[in-house]
Amino acid sequence: MLIIDADPVHSKQDSVRDSNPSLASSSLQQPPPTFEESVADHVLHFPQGDSLNFPQEGGEEPPAFAPYDAHFFTSRSGDIISHDSHLNDDGEALYRFLLSQASTPPTVILRCQGSHNETHTRMVHSHHNGHTKMKTEQYTERITDFDFCIDVGQHIFGDPTHWSYADSTPAYRGRMFQEVGISDEKRKARKSERKAAKAWDAERTRRGFPPWIGSDYAWREDQPVVMQTNGVLRSSWTLRQWADDYCASRKYLKEFNYHKIAYGWNFEAMRVATISVVNSTHYRGDLSVQFETSQNVVSVRSHNRLSRALSNRWIKFLLFLTLIYPFIWLFKRFHSRGGGRWDVCGGAYALKRVEQTAKQSAPDVHAESPFRDVFEAVDATAQGSSLPDPPGRRTKVVGMREGEWFRQWEGTIRRAVQNRLQDKQPLTVPDDHPTHQALVLDGY
Protein backbone atom coordinates (compact mmCIF):
# COMPACT_ATOMS: atom_id res chain seq x y z
CA MET A 1 0.00 0.00 0.00
CA LEU A 2 1.28 3.52 -0.96
CA ILE A 3 0.61 6.35 1.56
CA ILE A 4 1.07 9.98 0.44
CA ASP A 5 1.48 12.78 2.98
CA ALA A 6 -1.15 15.39 2.27
CA ASP A 7 0.79 18.26 3.91
CA PRO A 8 4.58 17.82 3.58
CA VAL A 9 5.29 21.25 5.07
CA HIS A 10 3.49 20.47 8.29
CA SER A 11 5.13 17.01 8.47
CA LYS A 12 8.56 18.60 8.15
CA GLN A 13 7.79 21.10 10.94
CA ASP A 14 6.53 18.32 13.18
CA SER A 15 9.72 16.36 12.66
CA VAL A 16 11.80 19.41 13.61
CA ARG A 17 9.80 19.89 16.79
CA ASP A 18 10.24 16.19 17.67
CA SER A 19 13.99 16.35 17.16
CA ASN A 20 14.39 19.63 19.14
CA PRO A 21 11.76 20.02 21.90
CA SER A 22 13.37 23.21 23.30
CA LEU A 23 12.88 25.01 19.97
CA ALA A 24 9.22 24.06 19.91
CA SER A 25 8.62 25.33 23.42
CA SER A 26 10.51 28.58 22.76
CA SER A 27 8.38 29.24 19.65
CA LEU A 28 5.22 28.79 21.65
CA GLN A 29 6.38 31.18 24.38
CA GLN A 30 7.65 33.92 21.98
CA PRO A 31 5.28 37.00 22.10
CA PRO A 32 3.92 38.52 18.86
CA PRO A 33 5.74 41.58 17.39
CA THR A 34 4.71 45.05 18.49
CA PHE A 35 2.93 47.55 16.22
CA GLU A 36 6.12 49.60 15.76
CA GLU A 37 8.03 46.48 14.68
CA SER A 38 5.31 45.59 12.20
CA VAL A 39 5.33 49.07 10.68
CA ALA A 40 9.12 48.95 10.33
CA ASP A 41 8.87 45.79 8.26
CA HIS A 42 9.78 46.51 4.63
CA VAL A 43 6.86 44.43 3.43
CA LEU A 44 4.28 46.70 5.11
CA HIS A 45 6.14 49.97 4.62
CA PHE A 46 4.88 52.32 1.90
CA PRO A 47 6.63 55.53 0.81
CA GLN A 48 5.06 58.69 2.20
CA GLY A 49 2.56 60.30 -0.17
CA ASP A 50 1.85 57.09 -2.06
CA SER A 51 -1.68 55.69 -2.15
CA LEU A 52 -3.10 52.35 -2.94
CA ASN A 53 -4.74 52.64 -6.34
CA PHE A 54 -6.06 49.31 -7.45
CA PRO A 55 -6.97 49.38 -11.14
CA GLN A 56 -10.48 48.43 -12.05
CA GLU A 57 -11.26 45.55 -14.30
CA GLY A 58 -10.25 46.58 -17.79
CA GLY A 59 -7.39 48.82 -16.60
CA GLU A 60 -9.43 52.10 -16.52
CA GLU A 61 -10.99 54.10 -13.67
CA PRO A 62 -14.68 55.03 -13.84
CA PRO A 63 -15.37 58.61 -15.06
CA ALA A 64 -16.19 61.32 -12.53
CA PHE A 65 -19.87 62.16 -12.02
CA ALA A 66 -21.02 65.33 -13.78
CA PRO A 67 -24.50 66.93 -13.66
CA TYR A 68 -26.50 66.94 -16.88
CA ASP A 69 -26.19 70.19 -18.82
CA ALA A 70 -29.52 70.68 -20.59
CA HIS A 71 -29.89 72.83 -23.70
CA PHE A 72 -32.13 75.88 -23.40
CA PHE A 73 -32.53 79.39 -24.76
CA THR A 74 -33.90 82.68 -23.46
CA SER A 75 -36.98 84.22 -25.04
CA ARG A 76 -37.46 87.90 -25.76
CA SER A 77 -39.21 88.38 -22.41
CA GLY A 78 -36.40 86.63 -20.53
CA ASP A 79 -38.18 83.31 -19.97
CA ILE A 80 -36.18 80.08 -20.09
CA ILE A 81 -37.36 77.61 -22.77
CA SER A 82 -35.93 74.14 -23.30
CA HIS A 83 -36.70 71.41 -25.83
CA ASP A 84 -34.09 69.03 -24.46
CA SER A 85 -35.04 65.40 -25.11
CA HIS A 86 -33.56 64.14 -21.83
CA LEU A 87 -35.72 66.54 -19.80
CA ASN A 88 -38.80 65.09 -21.53
CA ASP A 89 -37.92 61.50 -20.63
CA ASP A 90 -36.20 61.60 -17.21
CA GLY A 91 -38.13 63.01 -14.26
CA GLU A 92 -35.01 63.33 -12.11
CA ALA A 93 -33.23 65.37 -14.81
CA LEU A 94 -36.26 67.65 -15.16
CA TYR A 95 -36.48 68.08 -11.39
CA ARG A 96 -32.79 69.00 -11.13
CA PHE A 97 -33.10 71.40 -14.06
CA LEU A 98 -35.96 73.25 -12.39
CA LEU A 99 -34.02 73.51 -9.13
CA SER A 100 -30.98 74.94 -10.90
CA GLN A 101 -33.04 77.51 -12.81
CA ALA A 102 -34.91 78.47 -9.63
CA SER A 103 -31.68 79.88 -8.18
CA THR A 104 -32.10 82.92 -10.44
CA PRO A 105 -34.83 85.25 -9.07
CA PRO A 106 -37.29 87.05 -11.35
CA THR A 107 -36.90 90.66 -12.41
CA VAL A 108 -39.39 93.03 -10.74
CA ILE A 109 -39.50 96.72 -11.67
CA LEU A 110 -41.76 99.67 -10.90
CA ARG A 111 -42.43 101.49 -14.18
CA CYS A 112 -43.70 105.08 -14.22
CA GLN A 113 -44.90 106.57 -17.50
CA GLY A 114 -46.50 109.92 -18.24
CA SER A 115 -47.74 111.17 -21.59
CA HIS A 116 -50.23 113.52 -23.18
CA ASN A 117 -51.76 114.24 -26.58
CA GLU A 118 -50.99 117.36 -28.56
CA THR A 119 -53.02 118.56 -31.51
CA HIS A 120 -51.11 120.39 -34.25
CA THR A 121 -52.10 122.10 -37.48
CA ARG A 122 -50.13 121.76 -40.70
CA MET A 123 -50.39 122.88 -44.32
CA VAL A 124 -50.87 120.17 -46.94
CA HIS A 125 -50.07 120.74 -50.64
CA SER A 126 -51.98 118.77 -53.27
CA HIS A 127 -51.78 118.79 -57.09
CA HIS A 128 -54.90 118.30 -59.19
CA ASN A 129 -55.15 118.92 -62.97
CA GLY A 130 -52.04 121.04 -62.93
CA HIS A 131 -53.26 123.19 -60.08
CA THR A 132 -51.72 123.31 -56.65
CA LYS A 133 -54.01 123.51 -53.72
CA MET A 134 -53.17 124.14 -50.12
CA LYS A 135 -55.27 123.16 -47.17
CA THR A 136 -54.84 122.90 -43.46
CA GLU A 137 -55.37 119.74 -41.46
CA GLN A 138 -55.05 118.80 -37.84
CA TYR A 139 -53.26 115.77 -36.44
CA THR A 140 -52.74 114.38 -32.96
CA GLU A 141 -49.33 113.39 -31.63
CA ARG A 142 -48.57 111.38 -28.50
CA ILE A 143 -45.89 113.09 -26.39
CA THR A 144 -43.99 111.14 -23.71
CA ASP A 145 -43.31 113.30 -20.69
CA PHE A 146 -41.35 110.81 -18.62
CA ASP A 147 -40.63 107.09 -18.73
CA PHE A 148 -38.43 105.46 -16.12
CA CYS A 149 -38.38 102.33 -13.97
CA ILE A 150 -36.92 101.31 -10.61
CA ASP A 151 -35.38 97.93 -9.87
CA VAL A 152 -37.41 96.36 -7.06
CA GLY A 153 -36.17 92.79 -7.54
CA GLN A 154 -32.75 93.68 -6.15
CA HIS A 155 -34.28 93.50 -2.66
CA ILE A 156 -35.23 89.82 -3.01
CA PHE A 157 -33.31 87.81 -0.43
CA GLY A 158 -32.83 84.20 0.59
CA ASP A 159 -33.45 81.00 -1.29
CA PRO A 160 -36.70 80.41 -3.18
CA THR A 161 -39.55 78.50 -1.58
CA HIS A 162 -40.96 75.79 -3.82
CA TRP A 163 -44.76 75.78 -3.76
CA SER A 164 -47.62 73.98 -5.49
CA TYR A 165 -51.34 74.54 -5.95
CA ALA A 166 -53.80 72.72 -3.71
CA ASP A 167 -55.73 69.84 -5.24
CA SER A 168 -58.92 71.89 -5.02
CA THR A 169 -57.46 74.83 -6.97
CA PRO A 170 -58.18 74.90 -10.73
CA ALA A 171 -54.91 74.46 -12.62
CA TYR A 172 -53.49 72.81 -15.71
CA ARG A 173 -52.55 69.26 -14.71
CA GLY A 174 -51.69 67.60 -18.02
CA ARG A 175 -54.55 68.62 -20.30
CA MET A 176 -55.48 71.72 -22.28
CA PHE A 177 -58.11 72.79 -19.73
CA GLN A 178 -57.97 73.47 -16.01
CA GLU A 179 -58.72 70.62 -13.64
CA VAL A 180 -59.11 69.99 -9.92
CA GLY A 181 -57.86 66.89 -8.10
CA ILE A 182 -55.06 64.50 -8.98
CA SER A 183 -54.60 61.10 -10.60
CA ASP A 184 -57.88 59.27 -11.21
CA GLU A 185 -59.86 61.83 -9.19
CA LYS A 186 -59.23 64.68 -11.62
CA ARG A 187 -62.18 66.44 -13.20
CA LYS A 188 -62.67 69.50 -15.34
CA ALA A 189 -62.98 72.68 -13.29
CA ARG A 190 -66.33 74.39 -13.43
CA LYS A 191 -66.67 77.89 -14.83
CA SER A 192 -67.49 79.34 -11.42
CA GLU A 193 -64.38 77.73 -9.93
CA ARG A 194 -62.15 79.10 -12.68
CA LYS A 195 -63.63 82.57 -12.36
CA ALA A 196 -63.19 82.63 -8.58
CA ALA A 197 -59.60 81.35 -8.85
CA LYS A 198 -58.73 83.99 -11.46
CA ALA A 199 -60.19 86.80 -9.34
CA TRP A 200 -58.31 85.61 -6.26
CA ASP A 201 -55.04 85.29 -8.16
CA ALA A 202 -55.31 88.92 -9.27
CA GLU A 203 -56.14 90.02 -5.72
CA ARG A 204 -53.30 87.97 -4.27
CA THR A 205 -50.84 89.52 -6.73
CA ARG A 206 -51.95 93.07 -5.92
CA ARG A 207 -51.61 92.55 -2.18
CA GLY A 208 -48.34 90.64 -2.39
CA PHE A 209 -49.55 87.45 -0.72
CA PRO A 210 -47.50 84.25 -1.14
CA PRO A 211 -48.73 81.97 -3.95
CA TRP A 212 -49.62 79.14 -1.55
CA ILE A 213 -52.34 81.24 0.09
CA GLY A 214 -55.71 80.16 -1.26
CA SER A 215 -58.93 82.14 -1.63
CA ASP A 216 -60.33 80.44 1.49
CA TYR A 217 -57.79 82.24 3.67
CA ALA A 218 -59.43 84.88 5.88
CA TRP A 219 -56.82 87.61 6.02
CA ARG A 220 -56.51 89.42 9.29
CA GLU A 221 -53.78 91.71 10.49
CA ASP A 222 -53.25 89.58 13.60
CA GLN A 223 -52.22 86.52 11.56
CA PRO A 224 -48.56 86.91 10.55
CA VAL A 225 -48.49 83.28 9.42
CA VAL A 226 -49.46 84.50 5.95
CA MET A 227 -45.85 85.46 5.28
CA GLN A 228 -44.32 82.28 6.72
CA THR A 229 -43.13 79.34 4.63
CA ASN A 230 -44.77 76.47 6.49
CA GLY A 231 -46.93 74.09 4.47
CA VAL A 232 -46.31 75.64 1.07
CA LEU A 233 -46.64 72.38 -0.88
CA ARG A 234 -50.42 72.27 -0.97
CA SER A 235 -50.65 69.53 -3.58
CA SER A 236 -50.75 65.86 -2.63
CA TRP A 237 -47.92 65.32 -5.10
CA THR A 238 -44.39 66.64 -4.75
CA LEU A 239 -42.55 68.59 -7.43
CA ARG A 240 -40.66 65.43 -8.36
CA GLN A 241 -43.90 63.48 -8.82
CA TRP A 242 -45.27 66.16 -11.15
CA ALA A 243 -42.03 65.98 -13.13
CA ASP A 244 -42.41 62.20 -13.44
CA ASP A 245 -46.03 62.65 -14.53
CA TYR A 246 -44.92 65.03 -17.29
CA CYS A 247 -42.19 62.70 -18.54
CA ALA A 248 -44.57 59.72 -18.56
CA SER A 249 -46.94 61.54 -20.93
CA ARG A 250 -46.67 60.64 -24.63
CA LYS A 251 -48.43 63.77 -25.88
CA TYR A 252 -46.95 65.44 -28.93
CA LEU A 253 -47.18 69.11 -27.83
CA LYS A 254 -46.71 69.10 -24.06
CA GLU A 255 -45.11 71.72 -21.83
CA PHE A 256 -44.17 72.02 -18.15
CA ASN A 257 -44.12 75.57 -16.73
CA TYR A 258 -42.40 76.58 -13.50
CA HIS A 259 -43.56 80.04 -12.33
CA LYS A 260 -41.46 82.45 -10.28
CA ILE A 261 -43.45 84.79 -8.05
CA ALA A 262 -42.22 87.63 -5.83
CA TYR A 263 -44.19 88.25 -2.65
CA GLY A 264 -44.06 90.12 0.64
CA TRP A 265 -44.91 93.71 -0.37
CA ASN A 266 -48.34 95.24 -0.79
CA PHE A 267 -47.84 96.20 -4.44
CA GLU A 268 -51.22 97.89 -4.79
CA ALA A 269 -50.58 100.16 -1.78
CA MET A 270 -47.15 101.04 -3.19
CA ARG A 271 -48.66 101.82 -6.59
CA VAL A 272 -51.24 104.15 -5.03
CA ALA A 273 -48.53 105.86 -2.95
CA THR A 274 -46.40 106.39 -6.07
CA ILE A 275 -49.35 107.95 -7.91
CA SER A 276 -49.85 110.36 -5.01
CA VAL A 277 -46.20 111.43 -5.22
CA VAL A 278 -46.48 112.08 -8.97
CA ASN A 279 -49.69 114.06 -8.47
CA SER A 280 -47.94 116.20 -5.84
CA THR A 281 -45.76 117.60 -8.65
CA HIS A 282 -48.94 119.01 -10.28
CA TYR A 283 -48.62 116.67 -13.24
CA ARG A 284 -51.93 116.37 -15.08
CA GLY A 285 -51.13 114.12 -18.02
CA ASP A 286 -52.00 110.47 -18.55
CA LEU A 287 -50.21 108.55 -15.84
CA SER A 288 -49.37 104.84 -15.72
CA VAL A 289 -47.72 103.22 -12.68
CA GLN A 290 -47.37 99.44 -12.81
CA PHE A 291 -45.23 96.66 -11.39
CA GLU A 292 -43.78 94.51 -14.16
CA THR A 293 -42.27 91.06 -13.75
CA SER A 294 -40.04 89.33 -16.31
CA GLN A 295 -37.74 86.30 -16.41
CA ASN A 296 -40.36 84.55 -14.30
CA VAL A 297 -41.15 81.35 -16.26
CA VAL A 298 -39.10 78.20 -16.89
CA SER A 299 -40.78 76.22 -19.67
CA VAL A 300 -39.84 72.71 -20.79
CA ARG A 301 -41.50 71.65 -24.04
CA SER A 302 -41.55 68.65 -26.36
CA HIS A 303 -38.44 67.98 -28.42
CA ASN A 304 -40.07 67.45 -31.84
CA ARG A 305 -39.82 69.82 -34.80
CA LEU A 306 -43.37 71.14 -34.56
CA SER A 307 -42.93 72.13 -30.92
CA ARG A 308 -39.66 73.88 -31.73
CA ALA A 309 -41.31 75.72 -34.62
CA LEU A 310 -44.13 76.97 -32.39
CA SER A 311 -41.53 78.40 -29.98
CA ASN A 312 -40.28 80.66 -32.78
CA ARG A 313 -42.51 83.73 -32.88
CA TRP A 314 -41.74 84.45 -36.57
CA ILE A 315 -42.69 80.95 -37.68
CA LYS A 316 -45.79 81.12 -35.51
CA PHE A 317 -46.72 84.44 -37.16
CA LEU A 318 -46.38 82.86 -40.61
CA LEU A 319 -48.59 79.97 -39.50
CA PHE A 320 -51.24 82.52 -38.55
CA LEU A 321 -51.01 84.25 -41.92
CA THR A 322 -51.30 80.98 -43.83
CA LEU A 323 -54.24 79.84 -41.65
CA ILE A 324 -52.36 76.70 -40.63
CA TYR A 325 -52.17 77.50 -36.93
CA PRO A 326 -55.96 77.07 -36.30
CA PHE A 327 -55.67 73.42 -37.37
CA ILE A 328 -52.66 72.97 -35.08
CA TRP A 329 -54.64 74.48 -32.22
CA LEU A 330 -57.55 72.10 -32.85
CA PHE A 331 -55.16 69.12 -32.80
CA LYS A 332 -53.52 70.39 -29.64
CA ARG A 333 -56.83 71.07 -27.91
CA PHE A 334 -58.97 68.04 -28.77
CA HIS A 335 -56.73 65.13 -29.82
CA SER A 336 -55.83 62.60 -27.12
CA ARG A 337 -52.17 62.74 -28.18
CA GLY A 338 -52.25 66.46 -28.92
CA GLY A 339 -51.18 68.94 -26.26
CA GLY A 340 -50.93 69.11 -22.49
CA ARG A 341 -49.94 71.74 -19.93
CA TRP A 342 -48.53 71.40 -16.45
CA ASP A 343 -48.89 74.66 -14.48
CA VAL A 344 -49.05 73.44 -10.89
CA CYS A 345 -45.89 74.61 -9.14
CA GLY A 346 -43.20 77.25 -8.97
CA GLY A 347 -40.84 79.20 -6.75
CA ALA A 348 -41.68 82.04 -4.34
CA TYR A 349 -39.15 84.82 -3.74
CA ALA A 350 -39.48 86.95 -0.63
CA LEU A 351 -39.12 90.71 -0.48
CA LYS A 352 -40.25 90.54 3.12
CA ARG A 353 -41.35 87.68 5.32
CA VAL A 354 -42.18 86.96 8.93
CA GLU A 355 -40.09 84.47 10.88
CA GLN A 356 -40.71 82.95 14.27
CA THR A 357 -38.10 83.15 16.99
CA ALA A 358 -37.94 81.68 20.45
CA LYS A 359 -39.66 83.96 22.89
CA GLN A 360 -37.34 84.65 25.80
CA SER A 361 -38.81 85.35 29.18
CA ALA A 362 -37.52 88.67 30.43
CA PRO A 363 -38.30 90.47 33.71
CA ASP A 364 -41.43 92.57 33.36
CA VAL A 365 -40.26 96.02 34.29
CA HIS A 366 -43.75 97.46 33.71
CA ALA A 367 -45.65 94.91 35.77
CA GLU A 368 -46.85 97.43 38.32
CA SER A 369 -47.32 100.32 35.91
CA PRO A 370 -50.85 101.43 34.99
CA PHE A 371 -49.55 102.06 31.42
CA ARG A 372 -48.35 98.50 30.88
CA ASP A 373 -50.29 98.03 27.62
CA VAL A 374 -48.80 101.21 26.19
CA PHE A 375 -45.26 100.09 27.03
CA GLU A 376 -45.86 96.70 25.36
CA ALA A 377 -47.08 98.38 22.18
CA VAL A 378 -44.01 100.63 22.13
CA ASP A 379 -41.72 97.65 22.64
CA ALA A 380 -43.34 95.78 19.73
CA THR A 381 -42.93 98.81 17.47
CA ALA A 382 -39.28 99.21 18.45
CA GLN A 383 -38.60 95.63 17.44
CA GLY A 384 -39.44 96.45 13.82
CA SER A 385 -42.74 94.59 13.51
CA SER A 386 -46.28 95.91 13.79
CA LEU A 387 -47.66 92.38 14.10
CA PRO A 388 -48.54 91.15 17.59
CA ASP A 389 -46.85 87.97 18.72
CA PRO A 390 -48.82 84.71 19.01
CA PRO A 391 -48.97 83.18 22.48
CA GLY A 392 -45.64 81.63 23.44
CA ARG A 393 -43.89 82.78 20.25
CA ARG A 394 -42.15 85.88 18.96
CA THR A 395 -42.11 86.98 15.32
CA LYS A 396 -39.81 89.30 13.44
CA VAL A 397 -39.91 90.86 10.00
CA VAL A 398 -36.97 89.89 7.78
CA GLY A 399 -36.15 91.94 4.70
CA MET A 400 -36.87 95.52 3.71
CA ARG A 401 -40.39 96.74 4.34
CA GLU A 402 -42.24 98.65 1.65
CA GLY A 403 -42.45 101.77 3.82
CA GLU A 404 -38.68 101.87 4.20
CA TRP A 405 -38.22 101.44 0.46
CA PHE A 406 -40.71 104.18 -0.36
CA ARG A 407 -39.07 106.60 2.07
CA GLN A 408 -35.77 106.13 0.22
CA TRP A 409 -37.22 106.54 -3.27
CA GLU A 410 -39.93 109.15 -2.71
CA GLY A 411 -37.69 112.12 -3.49
CA THR A 412 -36.12 110.39 -6.49
CA ILE A 413 -39.54 109.68 -8.04
CA ARG A 414 -40.62 113.29 -7.55
CA ARG A 415 -37.46 114.72 -9.13
CA ALA A 416 -37.59 112.23 -12.03
CA VAL A 417 -41.10 113.44 -12.90
CA GLN A 418 -40.16 117.10 -12.64
CA ASN A 419 -37.05 116.64 -14.79
CA ARG A 420 -38.95 114.60 -17.44
CA LEU A 421 -36.60 111.64 -17.08
CA GLN A 422 -36.65 109.03 -19.85
CA ASP A 423 -34.36 106.06 -19.26
CA LYS A 424 -34.68 102.45 -20.35
CA GLN A 425 -32.23 101.20 -17.74
CA PRO A 426 -33.78 100.55 -14.31
CA LEU A 427 -32.68 102.84 -11.50
CA THR A 428 -30.91 100.94 -8.74
CA VAL A 429 -29.80 103.70 -6.34
CA PRO A 430 -31.71 106.82 -5.22
CA ASP A 431 -30.28 110.04 -6.63
CA ASP A 432 -29.76 111.49 -3.13
CA HIS A 433 -27.70 108.48 -2.07
CA PRO A 434 -24.03 109.43 -1.48
CA THR A 435 -21.68 108.21 -4.18
CA HIS A 436 -18.71 105.96 -3.56
CA GLN A 437 -16.32 108.80 -4.37
CA ALA A 438 -17.93 110.94 -1.68
CA LEU A 439 -17.86 108.21 0.96
CA VAL A 440 -14.08 107.83 0.72
CA LEU A 441 -13.51 111.52 1.50
CA ASP A 442 -12.14 112.22 4.94
CA GLY A 443 -14.77 113.83 7.13
CA TYR A 444 -17.72 113.36 4.75
Disulfide bonds with the S-S distance in Angstrom:
none
